[in-house]
C-alpha cells in the first residue's frame, strides 16, 4: 500500500506539473492553448523515468530498511544517536564517522557550535562514466548533504544526523533519490554505534588491565609485608642472643623493637591506606634495631611536623626508602653516617624525603632496584600523574629520595 501511494504521488506531481504548464501556455495564448507534441512527449518520458526511479527507490529502501513506509521512502532522513560522553567527545566521534563516508567532500566543522556538514558526490570517474552512457542520467543524479548537530546534556549528549538531497524539497515529488539518503543515515548510525561500542570495549579492557595491575601490585606488596628478610631476622636474633650474655638490658630493648616492627609489618586485610604517623613508627622501630646493631655508626634525624602524621599514604613506602638508605648507603660505609626523615604539608600536598650521607650511588651495582620499581608502580596505579618520586645525589655525600603526594586527603589533616 505504501509503495502504491509513493508511485501515485509521483504521477500526481507530474500531472499537476502538466496542468500548470497547460494553463500557462493557454494564458499566454500560444498556439490557441494546444501544447506542442514535443512537450507532451517530454512530459511522458519524464513520467516514465520518474516512475522507473521510484521503483528503484522502493527496491533499495526495502533492501536497506526491510520495510516500506512513509518514514523510509522519504528523501530526507534524520537519525538521533544518544552518546554517553560529553559533547566535545561526541563531536570528535561524529566527525570521524562523517569523514570516513564514501565519496565525502567539503567537510566543514564548527566545534564552537557543535555542528558538522559534508557533501556526498559521485567521484569524477563515475560521473564521466555516467555522462558517456547517458547525459540525462548525470543531470538528474543529485549530491547529498549530510549534517550532524550535537546537543550537550548532563555528562552525556545526543547526535542528530540529517541526510537530504542538495535540491529543494519540492523536487522530491518528481525525482526520488534512489534510497541514497536512507542508506547514508543508516550507515552513519551503524558507524557511530560501532565507534561507541569499540570505545566502551577499550575502556573496559583498560579498566580490567588496571585492576589486574593493582591486584598484582597488591599481591607483591602483601608478599613483601608478610615476609621478613631472613638475614635481617637472623642477624637481629643473633645479636640479641649475644647481648643477653653481655648486656641484657640492651638485648631486651632490641627484642622489644623487633616485636614492635613485626607487629606493625602485618599486612592490612582491608586494603586501606596507612598514615604517615603509622609508617614512621614502623620505620623508627626498624631503625632502633639497626642503631643497636650499628652503634654510634648510625645517627637518625627526624623532622616531621605534627600536622603531617595523620596524612594518609600507602604502606611500606617510607620503609622502602629507609631500608635503601641504610643497606646501600650507610651500612657498607666504614664510618657509618646519618639518615634524615623529613616531611612537609602545604596546599599542594605532602612532601616526604629520606636522605643519607652514605656512599651514594655505587658503581658496583649493589641492589636490585626491585623495591624502588615497586614503589614507582604503586604510585602510578594509585595516583596516576598527580604523585611524583625523585631520587638523586645528596650534597655533599649520599642520596636523597623524595615522594610528593597530591593534596587529596591532605588538606583535611593539615
KAPEDA-V880509 format. One record per backbone hydrogen bond with DSSP energy under -0.5 kcal/mol. NH is the residue of the N-H (numbers start at 1). CO is the residue of the C=O. E is the energy in kcal/mol with one decimal. If there is no record, write none. Layout:
nh->NH co->CO e->E
nh->NH co->CO e->E
This chain:
nh->5 co->1 e->-2.2
nh->6 co->2 e->-2.1
nh->7 co->3 e->-2.4
nh->8 co->4 e->-2.8
nh->9 co->5 e->-2.3
nh->10 co->6 e->-1.4
nh->11 co->7 e->-2.1
nh->12 co->8 e->-2.9
nh->13 co->9 e->-2.3
nh->14 co->10 e->-2.2
nh->15 co->11 e->-2.8
nh->16 co->12 e->-2.7
nh->17 co->13 e->-2.0
nh->18 co->14 e->-2.3
nh->19 co->15 e->-2.5
nh->20 co->16 e->-2.3
nh->21 co->17 e->-2.4
nh->22 co->18 e->-2.6
nh->23 co->19 e->-2.4
nh->24 co->20 e->-2.6
nh->25 co->21 e->-2.7
nh->26 co->22 e->-2.6
nh->27 co->23 e->-2.6
nh->28 co->24 e->-2.0
nh->29 co->25 e->-0.6
nh->29 co->26 e->-0.8
nh->30 co->25 e->-1.5
nh->32 co->29 e->-0.7
nh->33 co->30 e->-1.6
nh->34 co->31 e->-1.7
nh->35 co->33 e->-0.5
nh->39 co->36 e->-0.8
nh->40 co->36 e->-1.6
nh->41 co->37 e->-2.5
nh->42 co->38 e->-2.3
nh->43 co->39 e->-2.6
nh->44 co->40 e->-2.3
nh->45 co->41 e->-2.6
nh->46 co->42 e->-2.5
nh->47 co->43 e->-2.3
nh->48 co->44 e->-2.1
nh->49 co->45 e->-2.6
nh->50 co->46 e->-2.7
nh->51 co->47 e->-2.7
nh->52 co->48 e->-2.5
nh->53 co->49 e->-2.8
nh->54 co->50 e->-2.2
nh->55 co->51 e->-2.5
nh->56 co->52 e->-2.3
nh->57 co->53 e->-2.7
nh->58 co->54 e->-2.5
nh->59 co->55 e->-2.3
nh->60 co->56 e->-2.5
nh->61 co->57 e->-2.3
nh->62 co->58 e->-2.2
nh->63 co->59 e->-2.1
nh->64 co->60 e->-2.7
nh->65 co->61 e->-3.0
nh->66 co->61 e->-0.7
nh->66 co->62 e->-1.5
nh->67 co->61 e->-0.5
nh->73 co->69 e->-2.2
nh->77 co->75 e->-0.5
nh->77 co->163 e->-2.7
nh->79 co->161 e->-2.4
nh->81 co->159 e->-2.6
nh->83 co->157 e->-3.2
nh->85 co->83 e->-0.6
nh->90 co->86 e->-2.3
nh->91 co->87 e->-2.6
nh->92 co->88 e->-1.7
nh->93 co->89 e->-2.1
nh->94 co->90 e->-2.6
nh->95 co->91 e->-2.3
nh->96 co->92 e->-1.9
nh->97 co->93 e->-2.2
nh->98 co->94 e->-2.4
nh->99 co->95 e->-2.4
nh->100 co->96 e->-1.0
nh->101 co->98 e->-1.6
nh->104 co->101 e->-1.2
nh->105 co->119 e->-2.8
nh->108 co->106 e->-0.6
nh->108 co->117 e->-2.9
nh->110 co->115 e->-3.0
nh->114 co->110 e->-0.9
nh->114 co->111 e->-0.5
nh->115 co->110 e->-1.8
nh->116 co->148 e->-2.3
nh->117 co->108 e->-2.8
nh->118 co->146 e->-2.5
nh->119 co->105 e->-2.9
nh->120 co->144 e->-3.1
nh->121 co->103 e->-1.9
nh->121 co->119 e->-0.6
nh->127 co->123 e->-2.4
nh->128 co->124 e->-2.6
nh->129 co->125 e->-2.1
nh->130 co->126 e->-2.2
nh->131 co->127 e->-2.4
nh->132 co->128 e->-2.4
nh->133 co->129 e->-1.5
nh->134 co->130 e->-3.6
nh->138 co->134 e->-1.3
nh->139 co->135 e->-1.2
nh->140 co->136 e->-1.5
nh->141 co->137 e->-1.4
nh->144 co->120 e->-2.1
nh->145 co->164 e->-3.2
nh->146 co->118 e->-2.9
nh->147 co->162 e->-2.3
nh->148 co->116 e->-2.3
nh->149 co->160 e->-2.0
nh->150 co->114 e->-2.5
nh->151 co->149 e->-0.5
nh->151 co->158 e->-3.0
nh->152 co->150 e->-0.6
nh->153 co->156 e->-2.7
nh->155 co->153 e->-1.5
nh->157 co->83 e->-2.6
nh->158 co->151 e->-2.0
nh->159 co->81 e->-2.8
nh->160 co->149 e->-2.7
nh->161 co->79 e->-3.4
nh->161 co->159 e->-0.6
nh->162 co->147 e->-2.4
nh->163 co->77 e->-2.8
nh->164 co->145 e->-2.1
nh->166 co->143 e->-2.0
nh->171 co->168 e->-1.3
nh->172 co->169 e->-1.5
nh->173 co->170 e->-1.1
nh->174 co->171 e->-1.1
nh->175 co->171 e->-2.5
nh->180 co->177 e->-0.9
nh->183 co->179 e->-2.4
nh->184 co->180 e->-2.5
nh->185 co->181 e->-2.5
nh->186 co->182 e->-2.5
nh->187 co->183 e->-2.2
nh->188 co->184 e->-2.5
nh->189 co->185 e->-2.1
nh->190 co->186 e->-2.5
nh->191 co->187 e->-2.8
nh->192 co->188 e->-2.7
nh->193 co->189 e->-2.7
nh->194 co->190 e->-2.6
nh->195 co->191 e->-2.4
nh->196 co->192 e->-2.4
nh->197 co->193 e->-2.5
nh->198 co->194 e->-2.8
nh->199 co->195 e->-2.4
nh->200 co->196 e->-2.5
nh->201 co->197 e->-2.5
nh->202 co->198 e->-2.3
nh->203 co->199 e->-2.4
nh->204 co->200 e->-2.7
nh->205 co->201 e->-2.6
nh->206 co->202 e->-2.9
nh->207 co->203 e->-2.6
nh->208 co->204 e->-2.6
nh->209 co->205 e->-2.6
nh->210 co->206 e->-2.9
nh->211 co->207 e->-2.6
nh->212 co->208 e->-2.6
nh->213 co->209 e->-2.6
nh->214 co->210 e->-2.6
nh->215 co->211 e->-2.8
nh->216 co->212 e->-2.8
nh->217 co->213 e->-2.7
nh->218 co->214 e->-2.9
nh->219 co->215 e->-2.5
nh->220 co->216 e->-2.5
nh->221 co->217 e->-2.8
nh->222 co->218 e->-2.9
nh->223 co->219 e->-2.2
nh->224 co->220 e->-2.3
nh->225 co->221 e->-2.9
nh->226 co->222 e->-2.7
nh->227 co->223 e->-1.5
nh->233 co->229 e->-2.6
nh->234 co->230 e->-2.9
nh->235 co->231 e->-2.7
nh->236 co->232 e->-2.4
nh->237 co->233 e->-2.5
nh->238 co->234 e->-2.6
nh->239 co->235 e->-2.5
nh->240 co->236 e->-2.5
nh->241 co->237 e->-2.4
nh->242 co->238 e->-2.0
nh->243 co->239 e->-2.4
nh->244 co->240 e->-1.7
nh->245 co->241 e->-0.7
nh->245 co->242 e->-0.7
nh->246 co->242 e->-1.2
nh->247 co->243 e->-3.2
nh->251 co->247 e->-2.2
nh->252 co->248 e->-2.6
nh->253 co->249 e->-2.0
nh->254 co->250 e->-2.2
nh->255 co->251 e->-2.5
nh->256 co->252 e->-2.2
nh->257 co->253 e->-2.4
nh->258 co->254 e->-2.3
nh->259 co->255 e->-2.6
nh->260 co->256 e->-2.3
nh->261 co->257 e->-2.7
nh->262 co->258 e->-2.7
nh->263 co->259 e->-2.4
nh->264 co->260 e->-2.1
nh->265 co->261 e->-1.1
nh->266 co->263 e->-1.0
nh->274 co->313 e->-1.8
nh->276 co->311 e->-2.0
nh->277 co->309 e->-3.1
nh->279 co->275 e->-2.4
nh->280 co->276 e->-2.4
nh->281 co->277 e->-2.0
nh->282 co->278 e->-2.0
nh->283 co->279 e->-2.5
nh->284 co->280 e->-2.5
nh->285 co->281 e->-2.2
nh->286 co->282 e->-1.9
nh->287 co->283 e->-2.7
nh->288 co->284 e->-2.4
nh->289 co->285 e->-1.4
nh->290 co->286 e->-2.0
nh->291 co->287 e->-2.5
nh->292 co->288 e->-2.0
nh->293 co->289 e->-1.7
nh->294 co->290 e->-3.3
nh->295 co->291 e->-2.3
nh->297 co->294 e->-1.6
nh->298 co->295 e->-1.4
nh->299 co->337 e->-2.0
nh->301 co->339 e->-2.7
nh->303 co->341 e->-3.3
nh->305 co->343 e->-0.5
nh->308 co->305 e->-1.5
nh->309 co->305 e->-0.5
nh->309 co->306 e->-1.1
nh->311 co->308 e->-1.3
nh->313 co->274 e->-1.6
nh->317 co->314 e->-0.9
nh->320 co->316 e->-2.0
nh->321 co->317 e->-1.7
nh->322 co->318 e->-2.4
nh->323 co->319 e->-2.8
nh->324 co->320 e->-2.1
nh->325 co->321 e->-2.2
nh->326 co->322 e->-2.1
nh->327 co->323 e->-2.9
nh->328 co->324 e->-2.2
nh->329 co->324 e->-0.5
nh->329 co->325 e->-1.0
nh->330 co->325 e->-1.6
nh->331 co->326 e->-3.5
nh->333 co->330 e->-0.6
nh->336 co->333 e->-1.3
nh->337 co->297 e->-2.9
nh->339 co->299 e->-2.5
nh->340 co->355 e->-3.1
nh->341 co->301 e->-2.6
nh->342 co->340 e->-0.5
nh->342 co->353 e->-2.7
nh->343 co->303 e->-1.9
nh->344 co->351 e->-2.0
nh->346 co->349 e->-2.1
nh->349 co->346 e->-1.2
nh->350 co->405 e->-1.2
nh->351 co->344 e->-2.7
nh->352 co->403 e->-2.9
nh->353 co->342 e->-2.9
nh->354 co->401 e->-2.5
nh->355 co->340 e->-2.4
nh->356 co->399 e->-2.1
nh->357 co->338 e->-1.4
nh->359 co->329 e->-1.7
nh->365 co->362 e->-1.0
nh->373 co->369 e->-2.1
nh->374 co->370 e->-2.6
nh->375 co->371 e->-1.9
nh->376 co->372 e->-2.5
nh->377 co->373 e->-2.1
nh->378 co->374 e->-2.3
nh->379 co->375 e->-2.3
nh->380 co->376 e->-2.2
nh->381 co->377 e->-2.4
nh->382 co->378 e->-2.2
nh->383 co->379 e->-2.6
nh->384 co->379 e->-0.6
nh->384 co->380 e->-1.5
nh->386 co->383 e->-1.7
nh->388 co->404 e->-1.7
nh->390 co->402 e->-2.5
nh->392 co->400 e->-2.3
nh->394 co->398 e->-2.3
nh->400 co->392 e->-2.8
nh->401 co->354 e->-2.5
nh->402 co->390 e->-3.0
nh->403 co->352 e->-2.9
nh->404 co->388 e->-2.3
nh->405 co->350 e->-3.0
nh->407 co->348 e->-0.5
nh->410 co->407 e->-2.7
nh->411 co->407 e->-1.4
nh->413 co->410 e->-1.4
nh->414 co->410 e->-1.0
